[in-house]
Amino acid sequence: MARPAVLFAEINSEQQRDRLIELWKQHPNHYTRMRGHAIILSDAGYKVSQLVDIFGVDRDTAASWISRFNEGGVDALFDDDRPGGPRKLVEQEQRILEDLLR
């Protein structure tokens, strides 16, 4: 299937817009904040090519953010859980270990 010539996000309600703004401004994960911001910009008329320039990602990535949002809403912008257990070391211990290994 060919991808559409122009692809934009469609924010359907003020509640959805408010969730996106909160995601963009407050989510602890940088990439999740980027996706939220990209959706807001896309809804405002920014083209995929402009989002590519703004966020420094490739075209397929920016287009996938928009498609994910249009199909699944705000919740589709979050990362999936990754397998594996929690870290054993706290951040400071991790830095010490990395210094020792160098």
Buried (B, 14 or more C-beta within 10 A) or exposed (E): EEEEEEBBBEBEEEEBBEBBEEBBEEBEEEBBBBBBBBBBBBBEEBBBEBBBEBBEBEEEBBBEBBBBBBEEBBEBBBEEEEEEEEEEEEEEEEEEEEEEEE
